[in-house]
C-alpha cells in the first residue's frame, strides 16, 4: 500500500472540530512516515466536489461528531466509491445515536444503566428521575453537553431550557453510575487492552480531561480483577459486533466496585471514530499490544473499503 494516495479527512463543522484537526494531522504525519502520499482535507460542505476532483485511493476518516461519524460522510464516500476507514453508514449512524445504540446493546445482553431519551424542553421544574442522574445529548461526543445532576439537587439543570444550548433537543437521561471509568478498544474484531481513565482535574472525564495534556491519567492494563478485565473485553467485542462496526471502535464503561459481589459494570457507549490525538486511548492500547502508531494507521488504511 505504500505510495498510495490517502486523503485524510479532518476538521469538519461539528463541536469536535479542534479534536478532529489534532487527530487528522497526527494521522497524516504518521501515514507520510509510512510512505503514503497524503492530502490533508479540512472538510466543509464542498467535500464531495473536492473528493471527486482529487480521487484518492483511500479516505482516512479522522472526523469526529455530527457529519463525520454519523453516516453522513460515509454515504458520500460510498457514492463516490472511495474506500474509507472505520465503520460504514449504518453502524456509524446507529452508534452515534446514544438512545438507539443503547437499545441494541441491551438487546444483545450488554448491561446498561436505566434511562430514556427525552426532548430537553420536557425537562421542566421536576426531575425526570430520582437524582443522581446524567443528562447528555444523544448525538455528541467528547463529553460536550454532559450534565451530572447530583443527589440533593433541587431541580433539573436550567441550561437544558436555555437558548444557549447548542447540542440538539434530544437528550439521554440516565441513572448515574458511580465508580471507575474504563474503556476497551476493538481492532479487527478483537479486543485490545482495558484502560482505566483517572481524571486529575475533577471527578468527571470532561473535555479538558480528555484532550488537555495532564488532564487525566491512563492506566493500562487497568488494575482490576482478571474476571472484570476479561468481561469488559468480551462486552466491547459484543458491542462492536452488535452495531455492525468495522476497523477500530472503542467502548466505554463504568465499574462500581463498591457494590457487593463482583460490583456493577455498565456499558455507556461505543465510539466508531475514536480519537487519534497524542493523548488518545486507542493509540495507547495499540502500543500496549506492541503496535506502533504508524503500524496502527497503516493497518487502518489497509482495512479500508466500501459497502461496509
HULIN-V143655 format. One record per backbone hydrogen bond with DSSP energy under -1.0 kcal/mol. NH is the residue of the N-H (numbers start at 1). CO is the residue of the C=O. E is the energy in kcal/mol with one decimal. If there is no record, write none. Layout:
nh=NH co=CO e=E
nh=NH co=CO e=E
This chain:
nh=3 co=35 e=-1.4
nh=4 co=1 e=-2.2
nh=6 co=37 e=-3.2
nh=7 co=58 e=-2.7
nh=8 co=39 e=-2.9
nh=9 co=60 e=-2.7
nh=10 co=41 e=-2.5
nh=12 co=10 e=-1.1
nh=17 co=14 e=-1.5
nh=20 co=16 e=-2.5
nh=21 co=17 e=-2.4
nh=22 co=18 e=-1.8
nh=23 co=19 e=-2.9
nh=24 co=20 e=-3.4
nh=25 co=21 e=-2.3
nh=26 co=22 e=-1.9
nh=27 co=23 e=-2.5
nh=28 co=24 e=-2.7
nh=29 co=25 e=-2.4
nh=30 co=26 e=-2.0
nh=31 co=27 e=-2.7
nh=32 co=28 e=-2.4
nh=33 co=29 e=-1.9
nh=34 co=30 e=-1.1
nh=35 co=32 e=-1.4
nh=36 co=31 e=-2.3
nh=37 co=4 e=-2.5
nh=39 co=6 e=-2.5
nh=41 co=8 e=-2.7
nh=43 co=10 e=-2.7
nh=47 co=44 e=-1.6
nh=50 co=46 e=-1.9
nh=51 co=47 e=-2.8
nh=52 co=48 e=-2.5
nh=53 co=49 e=-1.9
nh=54 co=50 e=-2.2
nh=55 co=51 e=-3.1
nh=57 co=5 e=-1.7
nh=58 co=5 e=-1.7
nh=59 co=83 e=-2.8
nh=60 co=7 e=-2.9
nh=62 co=9 e=-2.2
nh=68 co=65 e=-1.9
nh=69 co=65 e=-2.3
nh=75 co=71 e=-1.9
nh=76 co=72 e=-1.6
nh=77 co=73 e=-2.3
nh=78 co=74 e=-2.2
nh=79 co=75 e=-2.4
nh=80 co=76 e=-2.1
nh=82 co=77 e=-2.3
nh=84 co=305 e=-1.8
nh=85 co=59 e=-1.7
nh=92 co=88 e=-2.1
nh=93 co=89 e=-2.4
nh=94 co=90 e=-2.6
nh=95 co=91 e=-2.6
nh=96 co=92 e=-1.7
nh=98 co=138 e=-2.6
nh=101 co=97 e=-2.9
nh=102 co=98 e=-2.0
nh=103 co=99 e=-1.7
nh=104 co=100 e=-2.1
nh=105 co=101 e=-2.6
nh=106 co=102 e=-2.6
nh=107 co=103 e=-2.1
nh=108 co=104 e=-1.3
nh=109 co=106 e=-1.7
nh=110 co=105 e=-2.4
nh=116 co=173 e=-2.3
nh=118 co=171 e=-2.9
nh=120 co=169 e=-3.1
nh=122 co=119 e=-1.9
nh=124 co=122 e=-1.4
nh=133 co=149 e=-1.7
nh=134 co=174 e=-3.3
nh=135 co=147 e=-2.9
nh=136 co=172 e=-2.2
nh=138 co=170 e=-1.8
nh=144 co=141 e=-2.0
nh=146 co=143 e=-1.5
nh=147 co=135 e=-2.9
nh=149 co=133 e=-3.2
nh=153 co=150 e=-1.9
nh=160 co=157 e=-1.4
nh=161 co=158 e=-1.3
nh=162 co=159 e=-1.2
nh=165 co=162 e=-1.2
nh=171 co=118 e=-3.1
nh=172 co=136 e=-3.5
nh=173 co=116 e=-3.0
nh=174 co=134 e=-2.7
nh=175 co=114 e=-3.0
nh=176 co=132 e=-1.6
nh=180 co=255 e=-3.1
nh=182 co=253 e=-2.2
nh=183 co=195 e=-2.3
nh=184 co=251 e=-2.4
nh=186 co=249 e=-2.6
nh=187 co=190 e=-3.0
nh=188 co=247 e=-1.6
nh=190 co=187 e=-1.7
nh=192 co=185 e=-3.2
nh=195 co=183 e=-2.8
nh=196 co=219 e=-2.5
nh=197 co=181 e=-2.7
nh=198 co=217 e=-3.0
nh=200 co=215 e=-2.3
nh=206 co=204 e=-1.9
nh=210 co=206 e=-1.9
nh=211 co=207 e=-2.4
nh=212 co=208 e=-2.3
nh=215 co=212 e=-2.6
nh=217 co=198 e=-2.5
nh=219 co=196 e=-2.9
nh=222 co=194 e=-2.3
nh=224 co=222 e=-1.8
nh=229 co=225 e=-2.6
nh=230 co=226 e=-2.6
nh=231 co=227 e=-1.9
nh=232 co=228 e=-2.5
nh=233 co=229 e=-1.9
nh=234 co=230 e=-2.4
nh=235 co=231 e=-2.6
nh=236 co=232 e=-2.5
nh=237 co=233 e=-1.9
nh=238 co=234 e=-2.4
nh=239 co=235 e=-2.6
nh=240 co=236 e=-2.2
nh=241 co=237 e=-2.4
nh=242 co=238 e=-2.8
nh=243 co=239 e=-2.2
nh=245 co=240 e=-2.6
nh=249 co=186 e=-2.1
nh=250 co=271 e=-1.6
nh=251 co=184 e=-2.5
nh=252 co=269 e=-2.5
nh=253 co=182 e=-3.3
nh=254 co=266 e=-2.5
nh=255 co=180 e=-2.2
nh=256 co=264 e=-2.9
nh=264 co=256 e=-2.1
nh=266 co=254 e=-2.8
nh=267 co=111 e=-3.1
nh=268 co=252 e=-3.2
nh=271 co=250 e=-2.9
nh=280 co=277 e=-1.9
nh=285 co=281 e=-2.4
nh=286 co=282 e=-2.8
nh=287 co=283 e=-2.2
nh=288 co=284 e=-2.3
nh=289 co=285 e=-1.4
nh=290 co=287 e=-1.7
nh=291 co=286 e=-3.0
nh=296 co=292 e=-2.3
nh=297 co=293 e=-2.4
nh=298 co=294 e=-2.2
nh=299 co=295 e=-2.3
nh=300 co=296 e=-2.0
nh=301 co=297 e=-1.9
nh=302 co=298 e=-2.5
nh=303 co=299 e=-1.9
nh=304 co=301 e=-1.0
nh=305 co=84 e=-1.8
